[in-house]
C-alpha cells in the first residue's frame, strides 16, 4: 500500500470520526433542548394547575356569597390527583429522561403540550364562568344552577 493511499484512508477515517462526533453532538443538543422544554412545560403546568385551583375556590366562595347556600364544589381530591400526576411525571423526568430514546422524549413533550392545552381551555372556561358570576353579583342576580 502506498503512502498516498494510507494518507487517503486515514483522512477518510478521520472524516468519518468527525462526522460521527458531530452527529452525536447534535443528538445531545436535541436531547438537551427536549429536556429543557419538558421541564419548562412541567413548571408552567404546575403553576397553571395551582392557579386554576385558586380560581375555582374563589368562584366557589362567590357562589356561596351570592346564594347564601353551599354550592357544589369540585372536590379538592381532583386537584390533589392532578398534582400527584404532575409529580409522577417529574419523577419520570428525573429518573428516566436521561436514558430515554429521543422518540420517547418527543412523545412525552407532545403529551405534555396536549395536557397544557386542555388545562388552558379549562382555565378559560373557568374565567368565563367567573366573569358571569361577577356580573351577576354586580347586578344582584343569583346564578342559575
N, CA, C and O atoms as a GROMACS GRO file, in nm:
protein
  580
    1UNK      N    1   0.084  -0.116   0.000
    1UNK     CA    2   0.000   0.000   0.000
    1UNK      C    3   0.090   0.124   0.000
    1UNK      O    4   0.186   0.132   0.077
    2UNK      N    5   0.059   0.217  -0.085
    2UNK     CA    6   0.144   0.336  -0.096
    2UNK      C    7   0.110   0.435   0.015
    2UNK      O    8   0.004   0.426   0.077
    3UNK      N    9   0.200   0.527   0.038
    3UNK     CA   10   0.180   0.625   0.144
    3UNK      C   11   0.063   0.718   0.112
    3UNK      O   12  -0.004   0.766   0.204
    4UNK      N   13   0.037   0.744  -0.015
    4UNK     CA   14  -0.076   0.830  -0.050
    4UNK      C   15  -0.209   0.760  -0.022
    4UNK      O   16  -0.304   0.825   0.021
    5UNK      N   17  -0.217   0.630  -0.044
    5UNK     CA   18  -0.341   0.558  -0.014
    5UNK      C   19  -0.360   0.544   0.137
    5UNK      O   20  -0.474   0.545   0.186
    6UNK      N   21  -0.251   0.532   0.212
    6UNK     CA   22  -0.260   0.528   0.359
    6UNK      C   23  -0.310   0.663   0.410
    6UNK      O   24  -0.396   0.670   0.498
    7UNK      N   25  -0.254   0.770   0.353
    7UNK     CA   26  -0.297   0.905   0.391
    7UNK      C   27  -0.445   0.927   0.357
    7UNK      O   28  -0.519   0.985   0.436
    8UNK      N   29  -0.486   0.880   0.242
    8UNK     CA   30  -0.625   0.895   0.199
    8UNK      C   31  -0.718   0.815   0.291
    8UNK      O   32  -0.824   0.864   0.329
    9UNK      N   33  -0.678   0.693   0.325
    9UNK     CA   34  -0.758   0.610   0.416
    9UNK      C   35  -0.765   0.674   0.554
    9UNK      O   36  -0.871   0.673   0.617
   10UNK      N   37  -0.655   0.728   0.600
   10UNK     CA   38  -0.652   0.795   0.732
   10UNK      C   39  -0.741   0.918   0.731
   10UNK      O   40  -0.815   0.943   0.827
   11UNK      N   41  -0.734   0.996   0.623
   11UNK     CA   42  -0.818   1.116   0.613
   11UNK      C   43  -0.966   1.077   0.610
   11UNK      O   44  -1.049   1.144   0.671
   12UNK      N   45  -0.998   0.970   0.538
   12UNK     CA   46  -1.136   0.922   0.534
   12UNK      C   47  -1.184   0.877   0.671
   12UNK      O   48  -1.297   0.907   0.710
   13UNK      N   49  -1.098   0.805   0.743
   13UNK     CA   50  -1.133   0.759   0.877
   13UNK      C   51  -1.154   0.878   0.971
   13UNK      O   52  -1.248   0.879   1.050
   14UNK      N   53  -1.067   0.978   0.961
   14UNK     CA   54  -1.081   1.097   1.044
   14UNK      C   55  -1.209   1.173   1.011
   14UNK      O   56  -1.277   1.225   1.099
   15UNK      N   57  -1.241   1.179   0.882
   15UNK     CA   58  -1.363   1.246   0.840
   15UNK      C   59  -1.486   1.174   0.895
   15UNK      O   60  -1.580   1.239   0.943
   16UNK      N   61  -1.486   1.041   0.888
   16UNK     CA   62  -1.598   0.964   0.944
   16UNK      C   63  -1.609   0.982   1.094
   16UNK      O   64  -1.718   0.995   1.149
   17UNK      N   65  -1.495   0.984   1.161
   17UNK     CA   66  -1.492   1.004   1.306
   17UNK      C   67  -1.547   1.143   1.341
   17UNK      O   68  -1.626   1.157   1.434
   18UNK      N   69  -1.505   1.245   1.266
   18UNK     CA   70  -1.554   1.381   1.291
   18UNK      C   71  -1.704   1.391   1.264
   18UNK      O   72  -1.777   1.456   1.339
   19UNK      N   73  -1.750   1.326   1.158
   19UNK     CA   74  -1.892   1.326   1.125
   19UNK      C   75  -1.973   1.257   1.236
   19UNK      O   76  -2.078   1.306   1.276
   20UNK      N   77  -1.922   1.145   1.284
   20UNK     CA   78  -1.989   1.075   1.394
   20UNK      C   79  -1.995   1.160   1.520
   20UNK      O   80  -2.097   1.163   1.589
   21UNK      N   81  -1.886   1.230   1.549
   21UNK     CA   82  -1.884   1.318   1.666
   21UNK      C   83  -1.984   1.432   1.651
   21UNK      O   84  -2.052   1.470   1.747
   22UNK      N   85  -1.994   1.487   1.531
   22UNK     CA   86  -2.090   1.595   1.506
   22UNK      C   87  -2.234   1.546   1.522
   22UNK      O   88  -2.318   1.615   1.579
   23UNK      N   89  -2.262   1.426   1.471
   23UNK     CA   90  -2.397   1.370   1.485
   23UNK      C   91  -2.431   1.346   1.632
   23UNK      O   92  -2.542   1.374   1.676
   24UNK      N   93  -2.334   1.295   1.707
   24UNK     CA   94  -2.356   1.272   1.850
   24UNK      C   95  -2.381   1.404   1.922
   24UNK      O   96  -2.468   1.412   2.009
   25UNK      N   97  -2.307   1.507   1.886
   25UNK     CA   98  -2.326   1.639   1.946
   25UNK      C   99  -2.466   1.693   1.914
   25UNK      O  100  -2.531   1.752   2.001
   26UNK      N  101  -2.511   1.674   1.791
   26UNK     CA  102  -2.646   1.718   1.754
   26UNK      C  103  -2.752   1.644   1.835
   26UNK      O  104  -2.849   1.704   1.881
   27UNK      N  105  -2.734   1.513   1.852
   27UNK     CA  106  -2.828   1.434   1.934
   27UNK      C  107  -2.832   1.486   2.077
   27UNK      O  108  -2.939   1.500   2.136
   28UNK      N  109  -2.714   1.514   2.132
   28UNK     CA  110  -2.707   1.564   2.269
   28UNK      C  111  -2.776   1.700   2.281
   28UNK      O  112  -2.845   1.727   2.380
   29UNK      N  113  -2.757   1.785   2.181
   29UNK     CA  114  -2.823   1.916   2.183
   29UNK      C  115  -2.974   1.901   2.174
   29UNK      O  116  -3.049   1.969   2.244
   30UNK      N  117  -3.020   1.810   2.086
   30UNK     CA  118  -3.165   1.786   2.074
   30UNK      C  119  -3.220   1.734   2.206
   30UNK      O  120  -3.325   1.780   2.252
   31UNK      N  121  -3.150   1.639   2.265
   31UNK     CA  122  -3.194   1.584   2.394
   31UNK      C  123  -3.200   1.694   2.498
   31UNK      O  124  -3.298   1.706   2.571
   32UNK      N  125  -3.096   1.776   2.503
   32UNK     CA  126  -3.095   1.886   2.600
   32UNK      C  127  -3.210   1.983   2.578
   32UNK      O  128  -3.272   2.027   2.674
   33UNK      N  129  -3.237   2.015   2.452
   33UNK     CA  130  -3.348   2.106   2.422
   33UNK      C  131  -3.482   2.043   2.460
   33UNK      O  132  -3.569   2.111   2.514
   34UNK      N  133  -3.498   1.915   2.430
   34UNK     CA  134  -3.623   1.846   2.466
   34UNK      C  135  -3.641   1.843   2.618
   34UNK      O  136  -3.750   1.869   2.668
   35UNK      N  137  -3.535   1.811   2.689
   35UNK     CA  138  -3.544   1.806   2.835
   35UNK      C  139  -3.575   1.945   2.892
   35UNK      O  140  -3.654   1.958   2.985
   36UNK      N  141  -3.512   2.046   2.836
   36UNK     CA  142  -3.539   2.182   2.881
   36UNK      C  143  -3.685   2.219   2.857
   36UNK      O  144  -3.750   2.277   2.943
   37UNK      N  145  -3.737   2.184   2.740
   37UNK     CA  146  -3.878   2.210   2.709
   37UNK      C  147  -3.971   2.133   2.803
   37UNK      O  148  -4.071   2.187   2.850
   38UNK      N  149  -3.938   2.007   2.831
   38UNK     CA  150  -4.020   1.927   2.921
   38UNK      C  151  -4.023   1.988   3.061
   38UNK      O  152  -4.130   1.996   3.122
   39UNK      N  153  -3.909   2.029   3.111
   39UNK     CA  154  -3.905   2.089   3.245
   39UNK      C  155  -3.980   2.222   3.248
   39UNK      O  156  -4.049   2.252   3.345
   40UNK      N  157  -3.966   2.302   3.144
   40UNK     CA  158  -4.037   2.430   3.138
   40UNK      C  159  -4.188   2.408   3.134
   40UNK      O  160  -4.264   2.478   3.201
   41UNK      N  161  -4.232   2.309   3.055
   41UNK     CA  162  -4.375   2.278   3.050
   41UNK      C  163  -4.425   2.226   3.184
   41UNK      O  164  -4.535   2.261   3.228
   42UNK      N  165  -4.345   2.145   3.250
   42UNK     CA  166  -4.384   2.093   3.381
   42UNK      C  167  -4.402   2.208   3.480
   42UNK      O  168  -4.500   2.211   3.555
   43UNK      N  169  -4.309   2.302   3.479
   43UNK     CA  170  -4.320   2.417   3.569
   43UNK      C  171  -4.445   2.500   3.537
   43UNK      O  172  -4.520   2.537   3.627
   44UNK      N  173  -4.466   2.527   3.409
   44UNK     CA  174  -4.580   2.608   3.368
   44UNK      C  175  -4.712   2.538   3.400
   44UNK      O  176  -4.808   2.602   3.444
   45UNK      N  177  -4.715   2.408   3.379
   45UNK     CA  178  -4.839   2.334   3.404
   45UNK      C  179  -4.870   2.329   3.554
   45UNK      O  180  -4.986   2.342   3.594
   46UNK      N  181  -4.769   2.311   3.635
   46UNK     CA  182  -4.792   2.310   3.780
   46UNK      C  183  -4.842   2.447   3.826
   46UNK      O  184  -4.935   2.454   3.907
   47UNK      N  185  -4.783   2.553   3.776
   47UNK     CA  186  -4.827   2.688   3.811
   47UNK      C  187  -4.972   2.710   3.766
   47UNK      O  188  -5.052   2.764   3.841
   48UNK      N  189  -5.004   2.667   3.645
   48UNK     CA  190  -5.140   2.684   3.592
   48UNK      C  191  -5.240   2.603   3.674
   48UNK      O  192  -5.351   2.649   3.700
   49UNK      N  193  -5.202   2.483   3.714
   49UNK     CA  194  -5.291   2.398   3.792
   49UNK      C  195  -5.320   2.461   3.929
   49UNK      O  196  -5.433   2.461   3.976
   50UNK      N  197  -5.217   2.513   3.991
   50UNK     CA  198  -5.236   2.579   4.121
   50UNK      C  199  -5.322   2.706   4.106
   50UNK      O  200  -5.406   2.734   4.191
   51UNK      N  201  -5.301   2.780   4.000
   51UNK     CA  202  -5.382   2.900   3.975
   51UNK      C  203  -5.528   2.862   3.950
   51UNK      O  204  -5.620   2.929   3.997
   52UNK      N  205  -5.549   2.754   3.876
   52UNK     CA  206  -5.685   2.707   3.848
   52UNK      C  207  -5.755   2.668   3.978
   52UNK      O  208  -5.873   2.697   3.996
   53UNK      N  209  -5.683   2.602   4.067
   53UNK     CA  210  -5.741   2.563   4.196
   53UNK      C  211  -5.781   2.689   4.274
   53UNK      O  212  -5.888   2.692   4.334
   54UNK      N  213  -5.696   2.790   4.274
   54UNK     CA  214  -5.727   2.915   4.343
   54UNK      C  215  -5.848   2.984   4.282
   54UNK      O  216  -5.935   3.033   4.354
   55UNK      N  217  -5.855   2.987   4.148
   55UNK     CA  218  -5.969   3.048   4.080
   55UNK      C  219  -6.098   2.975   4.112
   55UNK      O  220  -6.203   3.037   4.133
   56UNK      N  221  -6.092   2.842   4.115
   56UNK     CA  222  -6.212   2.764   4.142
   56UNK      C  223  -6.259   2.787   4.286
   56UNK      O  224  -6.379   2.798   4.311
   57UNK      N  225  -6.166   2.795   4.379
   57UNK     CA  226  -6.203   2.823   4.518
   57UNK      C  227  -6.267   2.961   4.530
   57UNK      O  228  -6.363   2.980   4.605
   58UNK      N  229  -6.214   3.057   4.455
   58UNK     CA  230  -6.271   3.192   4.455
   58UNK      C  231  -6.412   3.191   4.397
   58UNK      O  232  -6.502   3.255   4.452
   59UNK      N  233  -6.431   3.120   4.288
   59UNK     CA  234  -6.564   3.111   4.226
   59UNK      C  235  -6.661   3.043   4.323
   59UNK      O  236  -6.777   3.084   4.334
   60UNK      N  237  -6.615   2.941   4.390
   60UNK     CA  238  -6.698   2.870   4.488
   60UNK      C  239  -6.741   2.966   4.599
   60UNK      O  240  -6.858   2.968   4.638
   61UNK      N  241  -6.648   3.044   4.649
   61UNK     CA  242  -6.680   3.140   4.755
   61UNK      C  243  -6.780   3.244   4.705
   61UNK      O  244  -6.868   3.286   4.780
   62UNK      N  245  -6.765   3.286   4.581
   62UNK     CA  246  -6.857   3.386   4.525
   62UNK      C  247  -6.998   3.328   4.510
   62UNK      O  248  -7.096   3.399   4.534
   63UNK      N  249  -7.008   3.202   4.472
   63UNK     CA  250  -7.140   3.138   4.462
   63UNK      C  251  -7.207   3.133   4.598
   63UNK      O  252  -7.326   3.160   4.611
   64UNK      N  253  -7.130   3.098   4.700
   64UNK     CA  254  -7.185   3.093   4.836
   64UNK      C  255  -7.233   3.231   4.878
   64UNK      O  256  -7.340   3.245   4.937
   65UNK      N  257  -7.154   3.334   4.846
   65UNK     CA  258  -7.192   3.471   4.881
   65UNK      C  259  -7.320   3.512   4.809
   65UNK      O  260  -7.407   3.575   4.869
   66UNK      N  261  -7.331   3.478   4.683
   66UNK     CA  262  -7.449   3.517   4.604
   66UNK      C  263  -7.575   3.445   4.648
   66UNK      O  264  -7.683   3.504   4.649
   67UNK      N  265  -7.563   3.320   4.682
   67UNK     CA  266  -7.682   3.238   4.708
   67UNK      C  267  -7.709   3.214   4.855
   67UNK      O  268  -7.817   3.166   4.890
   68UNK      N  269  -7.614   3.244   4.941
   68UNK     CA  270  -7.624   3.213   5.084
   68UNK      C  271  -7.649   3.065   5.108
   68UNK      O  272  -7.704   3.026   5.211
   69UNK      N  273  -7.608   2.982   5.014
   69UNK     CA  274  -7.622   2.838   5.027
   69UNK      C  275  -7.492   2.772   4.985
   69UNK      O  276  -7.416   2.826   4.904
   70UNK      N  277  -7.467   2.655   5.041
   70UNK     CA  278  -7.347   2.583   4.995
   70UNK      C  279  -7.361   2.550   4.847
   70UNK      O  280  -7.469   2.510   4.801
   71UNK      N  281  -7.255   2.565   4.775
   71UNK     CA  282  -7.256   2.536   4.631
   71UNK      C  283  -7.180   2.407   4.605
   71UNK      O  284  -7.089   2.371   4.680
   72UNK      N  285  -7.218   2.338   4.499
   72UNK     CA  286  -7.140   2.219   4.465
   72UNK      C  287  -6.997   2.262   4.433
   72UNK      O  288  -6.975   2.361   4.362
   73UNK      N  289  -6.903   2.190   4.484
   73UNK     CA  290  -6.762   2.227   4.466
   73UNK      C  291  -6.686   2.106   4.416
   73UNK      O  292  -6.699   1.996   4.469
   74UNK      N  293  -6.607   2.128   4.315
   74UNK     CA  294  -6.521   2.020   4.265
   74UNK      C  295  -6.428   1.981   4.379
   74UNK      O  296  -6.354   2.064   4.432
   75UNK      N  297  -6.433   1.858   4.413
   75UNK     CA  298  -6.356   1.808   4.526
   75UNK      C  299  -6.208   1.841   4.511
   75UNK      O  300  -6.151   1.830   4.402
   76UNK      N  301  -6.148   1.880   4.620
   76UNK     CA  302  -6.004   1.909   4.620
   76UNK      C  303  -5.924   1.786   4.582
   76UNK      O  304  -5.808   1.796   4.542
   77UNK      N  305  -5.987   1.669   4.594
   77UNK     CA  306  -5.918   1.545   4.557
   77UNK      C  307  -5.879   1.544   4.410
   77UNK      O  308  -5.777   1.485   4.373
   78UNK      N  309  -5.958   1.609   4.326
   78UNK     CA  310  -5.925   1.614   4.182
   78UNK      C  311  -5.795   1.691   4.161
   78UNK      O  312  -5.712   1.651   4.080
   79UNK      N  313  -5.778   1.800   4.234
   79UNK     CA  314  -5.655   1.877   4.221
   79UNK      C  315  -5.537   1.802   4.284
   79UNK      O  316  -5.426   1.806   4.232
   80UNK      N  317  -5.564   1.736   4.394
   80UNK     CA  318  -5.458   1.656   4.457
   80UNK      C  319  -5.412   1.547   4.361
   80UNK      O  320  -5.292   1.522   4.348
   81UNK      N  321  -5.507   1.483   4.295
   81UNK     CA  322  -5.472   1.378   4.198
   81UNK      C  323  -5.392   1.436   4.082
   81UNK      O  324  -5.295   1.376   4.036
   82UNK      N  325  -5.433   1.553   4.034
   82UNK     CA  326  -5.360   1.616   3.923
   82UNK      C  327  -5.219   1.654   3.965
   82UNK      O  328  -5.124   1.637   3.887
   83UNK      N  329  -5.203   1.704   4.087
   83UNK     CA  330  -5.069   1.739   4.135
   83UNK      C  331  -4.984   1.614   4.156
   83UNK      O  332  -4.864   1.616   4.133
   84UNK      N  333  -5.048   1.505   4.199
   84UNK     CA  334  -4.974   1.379   4.212
   84UNK      C  335  -4.927   1.329   4.076
   84UNK      O  336  -4.815   1.280   4.061
   85UNK      N  337  -5.015   1.341   3.977
   85UNK     CA  338  -4.977   1.301   3.841
   85UNK      C  339  -4.862   1.388   3.791
   85UNK      O  340  -4.769   1.339   3.726
   86UNK      N  341  -4.869   1.515   3.823
   86UNK     CA  342  -4.761   1.608   3.787
   86UNK      C  343  -4.630   1.562   3.852
   86UNK      O  344  -4.525   1.561   3.787
   87UNK      N  345  -4.637   1.524   3.979
   87UNK     CA  346  -4.518   1.476   4.049
   87UNK      C  347  -4.467   1.348   3.985
   87UNK      O  348  -4.346   1.330   3.972
   88UNK      N  349  -4.557   1.259   3.946
   88UNK     CA  350  -4.515   1.134   3.881
   88UNK      C  351  -4.441   1.164   3.751
   88UNK      O  352  -4.341   1.098   3.720
   89UNK      N  353  -4.489   1.262   3.674
   89UNK     CA  354  -4.420   1.299   3.550
   89UNK      C  355  -4.282   1.357   3.580
   89UNK      O  356  -4.185   1.328   3.510
   90UNK      N  357  -4.275   1.438   3.683
   90UNK     CA  358  -4.145   1.496   3.720
   90UNK      C  359  -4.047   1.387   3.765
   90UNK      O  360  -3.928   1.392   3.733
   91UNK      N  361  -4.098   1.291   3.839
   91UNK     CA  362  -4.011   1.180   3.882
   91UNK      C  363  -3.965   1.098   3.762
   91UNK      O  364  -3.851   1.053   3.758
   92UNK      N  365  -4.054   1.079   3.665
   92UNK     CA  366  -4.014   1.008   3.543
   92UNK      C  367  -3.903   1.085   3.473
   92UNK      O  368  -3.803   1.028   3.430
   93UNK      N  369  -3.921   1.217   3.463
   93UNK     CA  370  -3.817   1.300   3.401
   93UNK      C  371  -3.684   1.283   3.474
   93UNK      O  372  -3.579   1.264   3.412
   94UNK      N  373  -3.691   1.289   3.605
   94UNK     CA  374  -3.568   1.278   3.684
   94UNK      C  375  -3.502   1.142   3.668
   94UNK      O  376  -3.380   1.133   3.653
   95UNK      N  377  -3.582   1.036   3.670
   95UNK     CA  378  -3.527   0.901   3.675
   95UNK      C  379  -3.502   0.838   3.538
   95UNK      O  380  -3.414   0.753   3.526
   96UNK      N  381  -3.576   0.879   3.435
   96UNK     CA  382  -3.567   0.808   3.307
   96UNK      C  383  -3.530   0.894   3.187
   96UNK      O  384  -3.483   0.842   3.085
   97UNK      N  385  -3.551   1.023   3.197
   97UNK     CA  386  -3.533   1.108   3.079
   97UNK      C  387  -3.391   1.104   3.024
   97UNK      O  388  -3.371   1.112   2.903
   98UNK      N  389  -3.293   1.092   3.110
   98UNK     CA  390  -3.154   1.093   3.063
   98UNK      C  391  -3.124   0.972   2.973
   98UNK      O  392  -3.038   0.980   2.886
   99UNK      N  393  -3.196   0.862   2.995
   99UNK     CA  394  -3.171   0.741   2.916
   99UNK      C  395  -3.280   0.714   2.812
   99UNK      O  396  -3.267   0.624   2.729
  100UNK      N  397  -3.386   0.791   2.817
  100UNK     CA  398  -3.498   0.767   2.725
  100UNK      C  399  -3.457   0.800   2.582
  100UNK      O  400  -3.386   0.898   2.558
  101UNK      N  401  -3.502   0.718   2.487
  101UNK     CA  402  -3.474   0.749   2.346
  101UNK      C  403  -3.542   0.880   2.305
  101UNK      O  404  -3.644   0.919   2.362
  102UNK      N  405  -3.485   0.946   2.207
  102UNK     CA  406  -3.541   1.074   2.160
  102UNK      C  407  -3.688   1.063   2.120
  102UNK      O  408  -3.765   1.153   2.153
  103UNK      N  409  -3.730   0.957   2.050
  103UNK     CA  410  -3.873   0.948   2.015
  103UNK      C  411  -3.963   0.946   2.139
  103UNK      O  412  -4.072   1.002   2.138
  104UNK      N  413  -3.917   0.881   2.245
  104UNK     CA  414  -3.996   0.876   2.369
  104UNK      C  415  -4.004   1.015   2.432
  104UNK      O  416  -4.109   1.054   2.484
  105UNK      N  417  -3.894   1.089   2.428
  105UNK     CA  418  -3.895   1.225   2.481
  105UNK      C  419  -3.985   1.316   2.398
  105UNK      O  420  -4.058   1.399   2.452
  106UNK      N  421  -3.980   1.298   2.267
  106UNK     CA  422  -4.067   1.378   2.179
  106UNK      C  423  -4.215   1.350   2.208
  106UNK      O  424  -4.298   1.441   2.210
  107UNK      N  425  -4.247   1.221   2.229
  107UNK     CA  426  -4.385   1.184   2.260
  107UNK      C  427  -4.426   1.243   2.395
  107UNK      O  428  -4.538   1.292   2.409
  108UNK      N  429  -4.338   1.238   2.492
  108UNK     CA  430  -4.368   1.297   2.622
  108UNK      C  431  -4.395   1.446   2.608
  108UNK      O  432  -4.486   1.499   2.671
  109UNK      N  433  -4.316   1.513   2.526
  109UNK     CA  434  -4.336   1.656   2.503
  109UNK      C  435  -4.471   1.682   2.436
  109UNK      O  436  -4.542   1.775   2.474
  110UNK      N  437  -4.507   1.601   2.337
  110UNK     CA  438  -4.639   1.616   2.272
  110UNK      C  439  -4.751   1.594   2.374
  110UNK      O  440  -4.849   1.668   2.375
  111UNK      N  441  -4.736   1.492   2.458
  111UNK     CA  442  -4.838   1.464   2.559
  111UNK      C  443  -4.853   1.581   2.656
  111UNK      O  444  -4.965   1.621   2.689
  112UNK      N  445  -4.741   1.636   2.702
  112UNK     CA  446  -4.744   1.748   2.795
  112UNK      C  447  -4.807   1.870   2.730
  112UNK      O  448  -4.882   1.943   2.794
  113UNK      N  449  -4.776   1.893   2.603
  113UNK     CA  450  -4.835   2.008   2.533
  113UNK      C  451  -4.986   1.991   2.520
  113UNK      O  452  -5.061   2.087   2.537
  114UNK      N  453  -5.031   1.869   2.491
  114UNK     CA  454  -5.174   1.843   2.485
  114UNK      C  455  -5.241   1.866   2.619
  114UNK      O  456  -5.350   1.923   2.626
  115UNK      N  457  -5.177   1.820   2.723
  115UNK     CA  458  -5.229   1.840   2.858
  115UNK      C  459  -5.233   1.989   2.893
  115UNK      O  460  -5.328   2.036   2.955
  116UNK      N  461  -5.130   2.061   2.853
  116UNK     CA  462  -5.125   2.206   2.880
  116UNK      C  463  -5.238   2.278   2.805
  116UNK      O  464  -5.298   2.370   2.859
  117UNK      N  465  -5.265   2.235   2.681
  117UNK     CA  466  -5.376   2.296   2.605
  117UNK      C  467  -5.510   2.270   2.675
  117UNK      O  468  -5.592   2.361   2.687
  118UNK      N  469  -5.530   2.148   2.720
  118UNK     CA  470  -5.655   2.115   2.789
  118UNK      C  471  -5.670   2.196   2.918
  118UNK      O  472  -5.778   2.245   2.948
  119UNK      N  473  -5.562   2.210   2.991
  119UNK     CA  474  -5.565   2.287   3.115
  119UNK      C  475  -5.593   2.434   3.084
  119UNK      O  476  -5.666   2.500   3.158
  120UNK      N  477  -5.536   2.484   2.977
  120UNK     CA  478  -5.560   2.623   2.936
  120UNK      C  479  -5.706   2.644   2.898
  120UNK      O  480  -5.764   2.747   2.931
  121UNK      N  481  -5.765   2.547   2.830
  121UNK     CA  482  -5.907   2.555   2.794
  121UNK      C  483  -5.995   2.554   2.919
  121UNK      O  484  -6.092   2.628   2.928
  122UNK      N  485  -5.960   2.468   3.016
  122UNK     CA  486  -6.035   2.464   3.141
  122UNK      C  487  -6.024   2.598   3.214
  122UNK      O  488  -6.123   2.648   3.268
  123UNK      N  489  -5.905   2.655   3.216
  123UNK     CA  490  -5.885   2.784   3.282
  123UNK      C  491  -5.966   2.893   3.213
  123UNK      O  492  -6.024   2.979   3.280
  124UNK      N  493  -5.972   2.891   3.081
  124UNK     CA  494  -6.050   2.990   3.006
  124UNK      C  495  -6.199   2.976   3.038
  124UNK      O  496  -6.269   3.075   3.055
  125UNK      N  497  -6.247   2.852   3.045
  125UNK     CA  498  -6.388   2.828   3.078
  125UNK      C  499  -6.418   2.877   3.219
  125UNK      O  500  -6.524   2.935   3.244
  126UNK      N  501  -6.327   2.853   3.311
  126UNK     CA  502  -6.347   2.899   3.448
  126UNK      C  503  -6.346   3.052   3.455
  126UNK      O  504  -6.426   3.111   3.528
  127UNK      N  505  -6.256   3.115   3.380
  127UNK     CA  506  -6.253   3.262   3.378
  127UNK      C  507  -6.385   3.318   3.325
  127UNK      O  508  -6.438   3.416   3.377
  128UNK      N  509  -6.438   3.255   3.220
  128UNK     CA  510  -6.565   3.300   3.164
  128UNK      C  511  -6.678   3.283   3.266
  128UNK      O  512  -6.761   3.372   3.282
  129UNK      N  513  -6.679   3.170   3.334
  129UNK     CA  514  -6.782   3.146   3.435
  129UNK      C  515  -6.768   3.245   3.551
  129UNK      O  516  -6.867   3.295   3.603
  130UNK      N  517  -6.644   3.271   3.589
  130UNK     CA  518  -6.622   3.365   3.700
  130UNK      C  519  -6.663   3.507   3.658
  130UNK      O  520  -6.715   3.584   3.739
  131UNK      N  521  -6.640   3.541   3.532
  131UNK     CA  522  -6.684   3.671   3.481
  131UNK      C  523  -6.836   3.682   3.492
  131UNK      O  524  -6.889   3.786   3.533
  132UNK      N  525  -6.906   3.575   3.456
  132UNK     CA  526  -7.052   3.575   3.466
  132UNK      C  527  -7.097   3.586   3.612
  132UNK      O  528  -7.195   3.654   3.642
  133UNK      N  529  -7.025   3.519   3.701
  133UNK     CA  530  -7.058   3.530   3.844
  133UNK      C  531  -7.040   3.673   3.893
  133UNK      O  532  -7.124   3.726   3.966
  134UNK      N  533  -6.931   3.734   3.852
  134UNK     CA  534  -6.904   3.871   3.894
  134UNK      C  535  -7.011   3.965   3.839
  134UNK      O  536  -7.059   4.053   3.910
  135UNK      N  537  -7.048   3.946   3.714
  135UNK     CA  538  -7.153   4.027   3.652
  135UNK      C  539  -7.284   4.008   3.727
  135UNK      O  540  -7.355   4.105   3.756
  136UNK      N  541  -7.316   3.883   3.758
  136UNK     CA  542  -7.440   3.855   3.832
  136UNK      C  543  -7.435   3.918   3.971
  136UNK      O  544  -7.535   3.969   4.020
  137UNK      N  545  -7.320   3.914   4.032
  137UNK     CA  546  -7.303   3.972   4.165
  137UNK      C  547  -7.327   4.122   4.162
  137UNK      O  548  -7.393   4.177   4.250
  138UNK      N  549  -7.274   4.188   4.061
  138UNK     CA  550  -7.292   4.333   4.049
  138UNK      C  551  -7.436   4.370   4.016
  138UNK      O  552  -7.482   4.479   4.050
  139UNK      N  553  -7.506   4.280   3.951
  139UNK     CA  554  -7.646   4.307   3.916
  139UNK      C  555  -7.742   4.255   4.022
  139UNK      O  556  -7.863   4.277   4.013
  140UNK      N  557  -7.689   4.187   4.124
  140UNK     CA  558  -7.773   4.133   4.230
  140UNK      C  559  -7.856   4.015   4.185
  140UNK      O  560  -7.964   3.990   4.239
  141UNK      N  561  -7.805   3.941   4.087
  141UNK     CA  562  -7.876   3.825   4.032
  141UNK      C  563  -7.812   3.699   4.086
  141UNK      O  564  -7.689   3.688   4.092
  142UNK      N  565  -7.895   3.605   4.126
  142UNK     CA  566  -7.842   3.475   4.168
  142UNK      C  567  -7.815   3.393   4.044
  142UNK      O  568  -7.899   3.388   3.954
  143UNK      N  569  -7.699   3.327   4.037
  143UNK     CA  570  -7.669   3.245   3.919
  143UNK      C  571  -7.760   3.125   3.912
  143UNK      O  572  -7.800   3.070   4.014
  144UNK      N  573  -7.793   3.085   3.791
  144UNK     CA  574  -7.875   2.965   3.774
  144UNK      C  575  -7.790   2.843   3.803
  144UNK      O  576  -7.671   2.843   3.774
  145UNK      N  577  -7.851   2.736   3.861
  145UNK     CA  578  -7.772   2.616   3.896
  145UNK      C  579  -7.721   2.542   3.777
  145UNK      O  580  -7.654   2.441   3.791
   0.00000   0.00000   0.00000
